[in-house]
Amino acid sequence: MAGKTSKNKASKDRASKGGSALTHIGASGEARMVDVSEKAATERTAVAEGRVVMAKATLDLIVSGNAKKGDVLGAARIAGIMAAKRTSELIPLCHPLALSKVTLDIMPDRKLPGCIVRAAVKVTGPTGVEMEALTAVSVACLTIYDMIKAVERGVRIEGIHLVEKIGGKSGHYRAEP
Protein backbone atom coordinates (compact mmCIF):
# COMPACT_ATOMS: atom_id res chain seq x y z
CA MET A 1 0.00 0.00 0.00
CA ALA A 2 2.87 2.37 -0.68
CA GLY A 3 1.59 5.88 -1.21
CA LYS A 4 -1.81 5.28 0.40
CA THR A 5 -2.73 6.50 3.84
CA SER A 6 -3.96 4.17 6.54
CA LYS A 7 -7.36 5.89 6.33
CA ASN A 8 -7.67 4.85 2.68
CA LYS A 9 -6.91 1.26 3.68
CA ALA A 10 -9.37 1.46 6.58
CA SER A 11 -12.10 2.73 4.27
CA LYS A 12 -11.41 -0.08 1.78
CA ASP A 13 -11.45 -2.61 4.64
CA ARG A 14 -14.83 -1.31 5.89
CA ALA A 15 -16.31 -1.66 2.42
CA SER A 16 -15.00 -5.20 1.97
CA LYS A 17 -16.39 -6.26 5.37
CA GLY A 18 -19.87 -5.02 4.50
CA GLY A 19 -19.61 -1.77 6.47
CA SER A 20 -21.28 1.34 5.11
CA ALA A 21 -18.59 3.27 3.28
CA LEU A 22 -21.11 4.73 0.81
CA THR A 23 -21.58 8.27 2.07
CA HIS A 24 -24.24 9.11 -0.52
CA ILE A 25 -26.59 6.38 0.74
CA GLY A 26 -28.79 7.12 3.76
CA ALA A 27 -29.75 4.70 6.53
CA SER A 28 -32.85 3.58 4.61
CA GLY A 29 -30.91 3.05 1.38
CA GLU A 30 -31.98 6.30 -0.27
CA ALA A 31 -29.61 8.45 -2.29
CA ARG A 32 -28.69 11.63 -0.44
CA MET A 33 -26.38 14.60 -0.66
CA VAL A 34 -23.70 14.48 2.03
CA ASP A 35 -23.97 17.20 4.68
CA VAL A 36 -20.64 19.05 4.66
CA SER A 37 -21.77 21.99 6.82
CA GLU A 38 -19.67 20.89 9.81
CA LYS A 39 -16.50 20.29 7.78
CA ALA A 40 -13.67 22.79 7.84
CA ALA A 41 -12.88 24.66 4.64
CA THR A 42 -9.41 23.49 3.68
CA GLU A 43 -7.37 23.58 0.49
CA ARG A 44 -8.08 20.47 -1.59
CA THR A 45 -6.59 19.33 -4.88
CA ALA A 46 -7.37 16.40 -7.16
CA VAL A 47 -5.60 15.14 -10.27
CA ALA A 48 -7.22 12.76 -12.76
CA GLU A 49 -6.00 11.24 -15.99
CA GLY A 50 -7.27 9.34 -19.01
CA ARG A 51 -6.18 8.35 -22.51
CA VAL A 52 -7.62 8.63 -26.00
CA VAL A 53 -6.13 5.87 -28.18
CA MET A 54 -6.19 6.30 -31.95
CA ALA A 55 -4.31 5.42 -35.13
CA LYS A 56 -0.95 7.11 -35.73
CA ALA A 57 -2.34 8.83 -38.82
CA THR A 58 -5.16 10.38 -36.78
CA LEU A 59 -2.71 11.57 -34.13
CA ASP A 60 -0.56 13.10 -36.87
CA LEU A 61 -3.62 14.95 -38.16
CA ILE A 62 -4.34 16.39 -34.69
CA VAL A 63 -0.75 17.37 -33.96
CA SER A 64 -0.30 19.04 -37.35
CA GLY A 65 -3.34 21.24 -36.71
CA ASN A 66 -4.91 20.20 -40.02
CA ALA A 67 -7.94 18.46 -38.52
CA LYS A 68 -11.14 19.25 -40.39
CA LYS A 69 -12.83 20.71 -37.30
CA GLY A 70 -9.86 22.86 -36.27
CA ASP A 71 -7.85 22.96 -33.05
CA VAL A 72 -8.83 19.60 -31.53
CA LEU A 73 -6.65 19.84 -28.42
CA GLY A 74 -7.57 23.48 -27.72
CA ALA A 75 -11.29 22.71 -27.96
CA ALA A 76 -10.89 19.65 -25.72
CA ARG A 77 -8.96 21.69 -23.14
CA ILE A 78 -11.70 24.35 -22.97
CA ALA A 79 -14.43 21.68 -22.82
CA GLY A 80 -12.71 19.92 -19.92
CA ILE A 81 -12.29 23.13 -17.94
CA MET A 82 -15.92 24.08 -18.53
CA ALA A 83 -17.05 20.59 -17.48
CA ALA A 84 -15.12 20.79 -14.19
CA LYS A 85 -16.95 24.03 -13.39
CA ARG A 86 -20.34 22.40 -14.09
CA THR A 87 -19.83 19.03 -12.41
CA SER A 88 -22.64 19.56 -9.88
CA GLU A 89 -25.06 20.00 -12.80
CA LEU A 90 -23.97 16.67 -14.32
CA ILE A 91 -23.46 14.43 -11.26
CA PRO A 92 -26.66 14.60 -9.18
CA LEU A 93 -25.23 14.49 -5.64
CA CYS A 94 -22.13 16.65 -6.11
CA HIS A 95 -21.93 19.96 -4.26
CA PRO A 96 -21.56 23.11 -6.36
CA LEU A 97 -18.04 24.40 -5.72
CA ALA A 98 -16.29 27.71 -6.34
CA LEU A 99 -13.19 26.24 -7.97
CA SER A 100 -10.03 28.28 -7.55
CA LYS A 101 -8.03 26.54 -10.30
CA VAL A 102 -8.53 24.08 -13.14
CA THR A 103 -5.71 23.03 -15.43
CA LEU A 104 -6.12 20.59 -18.26
CA ASP A 105 -3.10 19.27 -20.12
CA ILE A 106 -3.28 17.12 -23.23
CA MET A 107 -0.05 15.44 -24.26
CA PRO A 108 0.17 13.70 -27.63
CA ASP A 109 1.92 10.34 -27.15
CA ARG A 110 3.25 8.63 -30.28
CA LYS A 111 3.91 5.36 -28.40
CA LEU A 112 0.25 5.04 -27.40
CA PRO A 113 -0.61 6.30 -30.10
CA GLY A 114 -3.00 8.95 -28.87
CA CYS A 115 -3.34 11.60 -26.21
CA ILE A 116 -2.91 11.56 -22.46
CA VAL A 117 -5.38 13.92 -20.80
CA ARG A 118 -4.65 15.17 -17.26
CA ALA A 119 -6.70 17.56 -15.15
CA ALA A 120 -5.78 19.20 -11.85
CA VAL A 121 -8.50 20.96 -9.87
CA LYS A 122 -8.16 23.03 -6.71
CA VAL A 123 -10.63 24.48 -4.22
CA THR A 124 -10.70 25.80 -0.68
CA GLY A 125 -13.84 24.35 0.79
CA PRO A 126 -15.49 21.64 2.90
CA THR A 127 -15.46 18.91 0.24
CA GLY A 128 -13.03 17.49 -2.30
CA VAL A 129 -12.73 17.99 -6.04
CA GLU A 130 -12.19 14.43 -7.25
CA MET A 131 -15.40 14.43 -9.29
CA GLU A 132 -14.51 17.74 -10.90
CA ALA A 133 -11.10 16.40 -12.01
CA LEU A 134 -12.64 13.15 -13.31
CA THR A 135 -15.39 15.05 -15.13
CA ALA A 136 -12.85 17.39 -16.75
CA VAL A 137 -10.85 14.43 -18.09
CA SER A 138 -13.96 12.58 -19.26
CA VAL A 139 -15.39 15.52 -21.20
CA ALA A 140 -12.01 16.43 -22.71
CA CYS A 141 -11.60 12.83 -23.92
CA LEU A 142 -15.13 12.81 -25.34
CA THR A 143 -14.45 16.12 -27.12
CA ILE A 144 -11.34 14.68 -28.76
CA TYR A 145 -13.41 11.67 -29.86
CA ASP A 146 -16.16 13.91 -31.24
CA MET A 147 -13.72 16.00 -33.24
CA ILE A 148 -11.88 13.05 -34.84
CA LYS A 149 -14.69 10.52 -35.32
CA ALA A 150 -15.14 11.59 -38.94
CA VAL A 151 -11.69 10.21 -39.79
CA GLU A 152 -11.57 7.30 -37.33
CA ARG A 153 -14.44 5.46 -35.66
CA GLY A 154 -12.24 3.01 -33.73
CA VAL A 155 -10.96 5.56 -31.22
CA ARG A 156 -10.93 4.29 -27.61
CA ILE A 157 -11.21 6.24 -24.38
CA GLU A 158 -9.36 4.36 -21.65
CA GLY A 159 -8.07 4.45 -18.11
CA ILE A 160 -9.91 7.42 -16.64
CA HIS A 161 -8.89 7.42 -13.00
CA LEU A 162 -8.00 9.51 -9.97
CA VAL A 163 -4.22 9.95 -9.83
CA GLU A 164 -3.94 11.95 -6.63
CA LYS A 165 -6.03 13.69 -3.97
CA ILE A 166 -4.59 16.11 -1.43
CA GLY A 167 -6.37 17.64 1.57
CA GLY A 168 -9.44 17.01 3.61
CA LYS A 169 -10.11 14.63 6.47
CA SER A 170 -8.98 11.51 4.62
CA GLY A 171 -5.62 13.07 3.80
CA HIS A 172 -3.37 12.29 0.87
CA TYR A 173 -4.08 9.58 -1.69
CA ARG A 174 -1.89 8.66 -4.63
CA ALA A 175 -2.80 5.85 -7.03
CA GLU A 176 -0.32 3.06 -7.32
CA PRO A 177 1.48 3.06 -10.68
C-alpha positions in Angstrom: 0.0 0.0 0.0 2.9 2.4 -0.7 1.6 5.9 -1.2 -1.8 5.3 0.4 -2.7 6.5 3.8 -4.0 4.2 6.5 -7.4 5.9 6.3 -7.7 4.9 2.7 -6.9 1.3 3.7 -9.4 1.5 6.6 -12.1 2.7 4.3 -11.4 -0.1 1.8 -11.4 -2.6 4.6 -14.8 -1.3 5.9 -16.3 -1.7 2.4 -15.0 -5.2 2.0 -16.4 -6.3 5.4 -19.9 -5.0 4.5 -19.6 -1.8 6.5 -21.3 1.3 5.1 -18.6 3.3 3.3 -21.1 4.7 0.8 -21.6 8.3 2.1 -24.2 9.1 -0.5 -26.6 6.4 0.7 -28.8 7.1 3.8 -29.7 4.7 6.5 -32.8 3.6 4.6 -30.9 3.0 1.4 -32.0 6.3 -0.3 -29.6 8.5 -2.3 -28.7 11.6 -0.4 -26.4 14.6 -0.7 -23.7 14.5 2.0 -24.0 17.2 4.7 -20.6 19.0 4.7 -21.8 22.0 6.8 -19.7 20.9 9.8 -16.5 20.3 7.8 -13.7 22.8 7.8 -12.9 24.7 4.6 -9.4 23.5 3.7 -7.4 23.6 0.5 -8.1 20.5 -1.6 -6.6 19.3 -4.9 -7.4 16.4 -7.2 -5.6 15.1 -10.3 -7.2 12.8 -12.8 -6.0 11.2 -16.0 -7.3 9.3 -19.0 -6.2 8.3 -22.5 -7.6 8.6 -26.0 -6.1 5.9 -28.2 -6.2 6.3 -32.0 -4.3 5.4 -35.1 -1.0 7.1 -35.7 -2.3 8.8 -38.8 -5.2 10.4 -36.8 -2.7 11.6 -34.1 -0.6 13.1 -36.9 -3.6 14.9 -38.2 -4.3 16.4 -34.7 -0.7 17.4 -34.0 -0.3 19.0 -37.4 -3.3 21.2 -36.7 -4.9 20.2 -40.0 -7.9 18.5 -38.5 -11.1 19.3 -40.4 -12.8 20.7 -37.3 -9.9 22.9 -36.3 -7.9 23.0 -33.1 -8.8 19.6 -31.5 -6.6 19.8 -28.4 -7.6 23.5 -27.7 -11.3 22.7 -28.0 -10.9 19.7 -25.7 -9.0 21.7 -23.1 -11.7 24.3 -23.0 -14.4 21.7 -22.8 -12.7 19.9 -19.9 -12.3 23.1 -17.9 -15.9 24.1 -18.5 -17.1 20.6 -17.5 -15.1 20.8 -14.2 -16.9 24.0 -13.4 -20.3 22.4 -14.1 -19.8 19.0 -12.4 -22.6 19.6 -9.9 -25.1 20.0 -12.8 -24.0 16.7 -14.3 -23.5 14.4 -11.3 -26.7 14.6 -9.2 -25.2 14.5 -5.6 -22.1 16.7 -6.1 -21.9 20.0 -4.3 -21.6 23.1 -6.4 -18.0 24.4 -5.7 -16.3 27.7 -6.3 -13.2 26.2 -8.0 -10.0 28.3 -7.6 -8.0 26.5 -10.3 -8.5 24.1 -13.1 -5.7 23.0 -15.4 -6.1 20.6 -18.3 -3.1 19.3 -20.1 -3.3 17.1 -23.2 0.0 15.4 -24.3 0.2 13.7 -27.6 1.9 10.3 -27.2 3.2 8.6 -30.3 3.9 5.4 -28.4 0.2 5.0 -27.4 -0.6 6.3 -30.1 -3.0 8.9 -28.9 -3.3 11.6 -26.2 -2.9 11.6 -22.5 -5.4 13.9 -20.8 -4.6 15.2 -17.3 -6.7 17.6 -15.1 -5.8 19.2 -11.8 -8.5 21.0 -9.9 -8.2 23.0 -6.7 -10.6 24.5 -4.2 -10.7 25.8 -0.7 -13.8 24.3 0.8 -15.5 21.6 2.9 -15.5 18.9 0.2 -13.0 17.5 -2.3 -12.7 18.0 -6.0 -12.2 14.4 -7.3 -15.4 14.4 -9.3 -14.5 17.7 -10.9 -11.1 16.4 -12.0 -12.6 13.2 -13.3 -15.4 15.1 -15.1 -12.9 17.4 -16.7 -10.9 14.4 -18.1 -14.0 12.6 -19.3 -15.4 15.5 -21.2 -12.0 16.4 -22.7 -11.6 12.8 -23.9 -15.1 12.8 -25.3 -14.4 16.1 -27.1 -11.3 14.7 -28.8 -13.4 11.7 -29.9 -16.2 13.9 -31.2 -13.7 16.0 -33.2 -11.9 13.0 -34.8 -14.7 10.5 -35.3 -15.1 11.6 -38.9 -11.7 10.2 -39.8 -11.6 7.3 -37.3 -14.4 5.5 -35.7 -12.2 3.0 -33.7 -11.0 5.6 -31.2 -10.9 4.3 -27.6 -11.2 6.2 -24.4 -9.4 4.4 -21.6 -8.1 4.4 -18.1 -9.9 7.4 -16.6 -8.9 7.4 -13.0 -8.0 9.5 -10.0 -4.2 9.9 -9.8 -3.9 12.0 -6.6 -6.0 13.7 -4.0 -4.6 16.1 -1.4 -6.4 17.6 1.6 -9.4 17.0 3.6 -10.1 14.6 6.5 -9.0 11.5 4.6 -5.6 13.1 3.8 -3.4 12.3 0.9 -4.1 9.6 -1.7 -1.9 8.7 -4.6 -2.8 5.9 -7.0 -0.3 3.1 -7.3 1.5 3.1 -10.7 
